[in-house]
Amino acid sequence: MMSQDRGRLWAGNGKPAFVLASLLLLALPCTGFLPNFWSRVLTLSWNSHTHQQITEQAILNVTMETLRVIKKHHGNHAEEQNGLGRGFWRAVGEVVKSNAAMDFLSSTRSDPVYHFDSERVDGAMAMLRQFWAQTLLSVRAKEYQSARHSLGQLFHSLQDFYSHSNWVEMGQRFIYLHLLQPEEPAFPLAAEDTPTCMECFSLTCRDNLMPRLTNAQQDAQLLTTGYFSTFPPKPHGKCSHGGILDRSRYMGAKGGINKDSTSPLFSPHHYLHMEASKLAMEATVSVLRDISDTVGPKTFLRLFSVKQVPALVFVMDTTGSMFEEITAARYRAHSIIQSRASSPGQPGTFLLVPFHDPEVGPVYETDDPHEFMQHMENLMALGGGDEPEMCLSAIQLALTHSPPLSEIFVFTDASPKDAHLFDVVKALALEKQSKVTFLLTEDPSYALHSRGRRRRRKRRRRKRRELLSPDRFSLYSSLSSLSGGATIFTTNSDIRSVSAIVEDNTAVDKVTLLHVESDEESTSSHSFRVDSSVKNVTLHLTGLLIECVLTSPSDQSQSLLSQRGPLAELEHFEGLYRISLTSPIQPGKWKLQAKSDGHLTFNVIANSSVDFLYYFATVTNETHPGLARVEGGPVAGVPVFLVLAVTGRAPGEEASFSHVTLLGAAGESLRQVNLNSSSSSSYAVEELVGWMDSVPVVPFCVRLTGQDGGGNKLERVSTEMVQPTRVQIQVLSVPRLVPGHSTKVAFDILNHGPARSFSLNADDDRGYLHKRGPLSFHVEEQGSFRGEVDLIAPAAAEAGATVTLTLTVNALDSPDSNYAVAYLTVIPPDPDTSAPSCDAARAPSPCPSVCNESSWSVSLVVSDRGRSGLAALQLQSGEGVLTLFHRPPPAEDGLVEDRDKTASGGRHHKARLERGDPPLNVSEWAPGSSQPLWGTYSSSCCSARAELLVWDAAGNMKRCQLASGRRPQLRDRSAETSGAGRRTPTAGFLAALGLLLLLL
């Protein structure tokens, strides 16, 4: 498999081979597992496991496991992977991106605390636990994009531990629980004056660790990690990270211990790479399972957008002239909700943002369709009477709160009052790859006599129309055009019919086959291809058609405006032509010839699971070889890589993909880019990479071309318009926000053009910015400018809340502009990171050899070690019953008899838990969550183990393992997480009387 992938990588036009040869001369060694698939190329270690591979596989494994638990589905595993959805792979990509960024950002790539380098183990563990706490805060606040960002950071540091430390060399075959669970046993760290390595004079270093740091000496083992480069300075006798360009490897003790790759050039302990990557995978899986158990399986699936149907997002003008528009939106929302009621999968997100000058919002966000309809029913068209309105402010809120890959539908008849927000809204739409579609009940032109009566009617509804510019809706048209949406000018009488576009564009597995625009009054010809996976093809044409002819692959034609025919059915409303191809739809090339009066937009959509995601990337030759994603628009005229992930292919489906075409706004071909396998592909998703020697200087969209198993050409279009530019903005770090404190966010402006002046604007969605700008400055040719913005979180800021910071930069002498979006999380100043505890209260009775003739029981005390108090308990596994008490039960209450839960006649408050029960909310049952709880677990001897999950109010979780009559050695505690983190019995247990309570 690897040789096939490698062969494809060298196929094509030969440029990747030339690029590889050049870049190998520039590459510096990595200080972690290799970041991504291209790192394998740079290091010639084709079978190395990268951060990308470990992270993707771990998320996929736990996601499939969670789905099976929820749905009790035991069907074909590959088919399940095929149905995870494009949103899932976008979410996974965000985690991978955040993981890799730790190796690329100047603020993190050389800091040993982020990589477990230079024996900074205590600091690295503290950072890990901060990432864990931040991830949980974000998930609980439903800030999933922020959670994915901090989760990627957590994974990077966690995975680096197993590659950079001597954990594997000590003979450890299980993950180190103490990293994220401070109450678990810890290994002592080597002191600063303790030598850890011996001299090594070859690329491969064997037996170069001191005996106390290997499995040669089992007692009093010490933990160490390798030093990298020259900062911090490496004490004599310490281990280096190692690798051909690690400058510290020449300092005594020479050599190194990293296990980042299988290449001896980059990893002196390359022969232990597979063991280290296996443990890194198990640790990553263990974290994901802990998240799932802590927040619940359904929330876990929402975190990764698993099987999520498209979000339904409405931005509604609620002034007095909008009665018909609000009624149409209600009708479409009800229709969509009804159609989804019986369909499988997650319910999706429903979002409503009303605006009414001068007020915007509040944002109504829910995953309950009935609650959303209630919000829609409560909308009232009141007041107003003049324009413009605060429309862009409302769109900004919608983009901030909606998930990526959404489509925002804006209902209004007024122009924007807040035009200064256009760049911010544009940046958010492009960053999230979300479309914005406007349904406007106002004619933008006063020149058409045929629409005179409708204009007079609208002028009576809105005052002072004659004072407003006829192109006042141009910002709407620009925003819809660059985001891949549409701007439809219609009437009150047609708005309900035109709103069918909402239903079409929020269908599950919707893909785009064609998206072009024409600004001239002329005849245009376009084509699109239908492959064997495509169903339900619909064409949306906006504008005014004079003639439209559709031709099938078999050359059968139909004039859509003048005749009915066998190919398609046309519905015409003011501003929109909706064309549905008649089933069965013939595979092959379809042609569309149209003559228009003015601007025309063609959009062809269909149902198919096969789609793609993409990003641009450049090779980094700093401390970590790999491909770093380009933030914002790519730089015009310079080389760049284009990386694609093809999603939704069924297992065994014979489809191949050869190239992408970069298309201009009118559909013209600008450039073709050949594709090759990245060697990171799987049967769940195929990753492809293409080399572009020069980015076009004009906006473009991306069309993927391939071939299905039947020999038909397969095409998919990503409709957002990429905006090439000659200026970049890079956020250097994303700090946390602390209530009552200020935070600085640093950034660099990189000028890829001549010397000139720029203007920078900053905006955030919560008003935390101290100064929004604009900030003007001059940058020399090919120079840079470093700046920072201040944010002040109020003392009452809610922990877990996310602040979306948008930075936009514009050249003052040209259209060049770019953007950066950062997500900052509010964390409490002194978070509670102490997990609850489980302690033995009484030993269990022993079990006889015949298990079905007896039972066993164990008593325990559950308490919170921190200050948050107990929050919930759940019996995760075990066939017995857990009985909980407010106070220590008398001896007879240790039995499993069913008694009242209220105190009477000296009896105690009780609660019962069995496997499959939802978590018990302690605050609703116990009088005080700060007090300990007593429990008795009883079960048949045929079920000798159980697991109890305990949470505190801060989200810290403790796994309490219960077992009958056997106790493990302390050193074997981590063995309970063998098998990627799941607890299973091990042969190292010693027979003993009493109970087994493992605090995992």
PyMOL commands that set and color helices and strands:
alter all, ss='L'
color gray80, all
select helices_A, chain A and resi 2-9+15-24+37-43+51-71+77-82+86-104+112-114+121-140+144-164+177-179+211-213+247-250+270-295+297-303+323-340+369-378+391-401+419-432+449-461+465-467+474-483+495-498+500-505+851-853+891-894+922-925+970-977
alter helices_A, ss='H'
color red, helices_A
select strands_A, chain A and resi 312-317+350-356+359-360+364-366+407-412+435-440+487-489+510-518+523-530+535-542+545-551+557-559+568-573+576-581+588-596+600-607+611-620+626-629+640-647+656-663+669-674+676-677+685-692+700-707+713-722+727-731+742-751+756-764+775-779+784-792+802-811+817-825+836-842+855-864+870-877+881-885+910-914+920-921+933-940+945-952+957-968+989-999
alter strands_A, ss='S'
color yellow, strands_A
deselect
rebuild
show_as cartoon
